[in-house]
Amino acid sequence: MLALYRTAREAVSIYQDLRQLYDMAAALCQKREHPPGYEVELIEDFRACRACTYDPDPLLEGEAEPWDSGWSIVGA
């Protein structure tokens, strides 16, 4: 009698596992709705070709300091 009870529990457990696998497969196979196909442009008219703008940096464009030899020492 005890063996029949254990066998029934095993059969129910296997059934529940198969049912769960079936539900997972059915959820994956369902036709999913795709989000609407729209684009968000963060920059106005970003596809148009524009010339590069350069803002001169006064620290880099200025005259060299009197003590500056123009050479840099870097580690080897």
C-alpha positions as CSV (number, residue, x, y, z in Angstrom):
1,M,0.0,0.0,0.0
2,L,2.8,2.4,0.8
3,A,4.5,1.7,-2.5
4,L,1.3,2.6,-4.3
5,Y,1.2,5.9,-2.5
6,R,4.8,6.7,-3.4
7,T,4.2,5.7,-7.0
8,A,1.2,8.0,-7.2
9,R,3.2,10.9,-5.7
10,E,5.9,10.4,-8.3
11,A,3.4,10.2,-11.1
12,V,1.8,13.5,-9.9
13,S,5.2,15.1,-9.6
14,I,6.2,14.0,-13.1
15,Y,2.8,15.3,-14.5
16,Q,3.4,18.7,-12.8
17,D,6.9,19.0,-14.3
18,L,5.6,18.1,-17.7
19,R,2.7,20.6,-17.4
20,Q,5.2,23.3,-16.3
21,L,7.4,22.6,-19.3
22,Y,4.4,22.6,-21.6
23,D,3.3,26.0,-20.3
24,M,6.8,27.4,-20.7
25,A,7.0,26.2,-24.3
26,A,3.5,27.6,-25.0
27,A,4.5,31.0,-23.6
28,L,7.6,31.1,-25.8
29,C,5.7,30.1,-28.9
30,Q,2.9,32.6,-28.5
31,K,3.0,35.4,-31.1
32,R,4.5,38.4,-29.3
33,E,3.4,41.9,-30.0
34,H,6.3,44.1,-31.2
35,P,6.5,47.6,-29.8
36,P,5.6,50.4,-32.3
37,G,8.4,51.1,-34.8
38,Y,9.3,54.7,-34.2
39,E,12.5,56.5,-33.8
40,V,13.4,59.1,-31.2
41,E,15.8,61.8,-32.4
42,L,17.7,63.2,-29.5
43,I,19.5,65.7,-31.7
44,E,17.6,67.9,-34.1
45,D,18.3,66.9,-37.7
46,F,21.2,64.7,-36.8
47,R,21.3,63.0,-40.2
48,A,22.1,66.3,-42.0
49,C,25.8,66.9,-42.8
50,R,27.2,69.9,-40.9
51,A,30.6,71.3,-40.9
52,C,32.7,70.7,-37.7
53,T,32.9,73.7,-35.4
54,Y,36.0,74.5,-33.6
55,D,36.2,76.6,-30.5
56,P,39.8,77.8,-30.0
57,D,41.0,77.3,-26.5
58,P,42.8,80.4,-25.3
59,L,45.0,78.3,-23.1
60,L,46.3,76.2,-26.0
61,E,46.3,79.0,-28.7
62,G,48.1,81.6,-26.6
63,E,51.8,82.5,-26.7
64,A,54.3,80.2,-25.1
65,E,55.4,81.2,-21.6
66,P,58.9,82.7,-21.4
67,W,60.2,79.7,-19.4
68,D,58.6,77.1,-21.7
69,S,61.1,75.5,-24.0
70,G,58.4,73.5,-25.8
71,W,60.0,70.2,-24.9
72,S,58.3,67.6,-22.7
73,I,60.1,65.0,-20.6
74,V,58.3,61.6,-20.5
75,G,59.2,58.4,-18.7
76,A,60.6,55.6,-20.8
